[in-house]
Amino acid sequence: MRLFGVLLCAAQLFGIQPVLAQPDAPQGRAATTTARGLFAALKVGQKVTLTDKGGAYEISLLNEGSIGAYVVIEIGAEHLVLDDLVAVSRRWIPSTAIKSVVWTRVQSLPR
């Protein structure tokens, strides 16, 4: 038990966080609520659809995320984190595995 305490102190000295103390989702400077570039249309909390396009994913959203089977949890510079609607599975998708982001904006007809 004493060895564990020594290792824990050494880890803190070097700024290393033990595996059990790490948060559920990776955090860092790259984690944001909105993004630029490929993920510019996405915001944390939006509902999106994820489609496999033969080795790459297509992310689709309608009217800024009004429908979809997944919810955007985190937007990073090089990844995207999605939860399914019932929060059973969480996906970390690298930006290199995303083929496109399709944003369909449907406007209501004037009466």
N, C-alpha and C positions, 0 to 999 in steps of 0.2 A: 504494500500500500504506500510505503514511503517513496518507492521508486516512481509510482504514478504521480505523486506530488512534485517530485523533482522534475519529471518530464513536463508536467503542466506548467511549472514555473519557467522552465527553459522555453517552452512554446510561447508563453506570454512575452518573454524577453525578446524573442525574435519576431513577434507579431504574427505567430501562427495560431490559427484557431482550431481546436480539436474537432474531429468529425462530428461528435455528438452535439457540439455547441453551434454547429452551422445552421443557419435558417433554412426553411423549407425550399425557398427559391433563391437562386444566386442574386446577390445585390452588389452594386458597385457604381462606378461613375457612369457606366453605360445604361443603367436602368433609368428610364424616363416615363412620363405619362403620355407624351406625344413625341413624334420623331420627324426627321426629314428624310429625303431620299426615297428609297423603296417603301418604307413604312409611313410615309407622310400622311396618308389618308386614315391611318389607324390611331385610335386612342384607347387607353386602358379602360376596360369596362364595356367596350363595344362587342356586339354579337357579330360573329363572322361565320362563313362557311369555308370549310377546308376540303379541297378536291385534289386527289392524286392524279397528276398528269404524266404518268410514266417516268418515275424517277425524280420528279420535282412536284412541289405543291403550288396550287393556285388558291389564293385567299380572296374571297368575295365578300363584299358587304353591300347592303342596300340601305339607302337614305341614312348614311352615317351610322350604320350598325343597328338597324331596327329589328332584323331577324337573322338567325343563324344558329348552328348547332354548337358553336364554340364561343367562348368569351376571352377577350384579350386580357391577360393578367400582367404581362410585362413586355415592354418594348426596349430592346437593347440595340446597340450599334451593330452587332453581328448576329443577333438572334431574336426570336419571338417566342413568348411563352403563352400557350393557350390551354384553357380548361374546357372540358365538355360541359354542357349545361347542368348536368347533375353532379359535377365535380368529382367524378370517379377517376378520371385519368387526366394527367397534366402532360403536355407536350412541349419540349424545348426544341424549336426548329431553327437550325442555322440559316442565315440569310442566303447562303449558297444553295440551299435546298428549296428555295422559293422561286418559282418561275415567274409569277406575276401577282399583282394585287389589283383586283377589278372592283371599282367603285361604281355601282349603278345608282344614279340619282334620278328618282322618279318624282316629277313635280305634279301636284294636284291640278286638275283641270279647273279653269275659271268657270263660275256659274253665272 
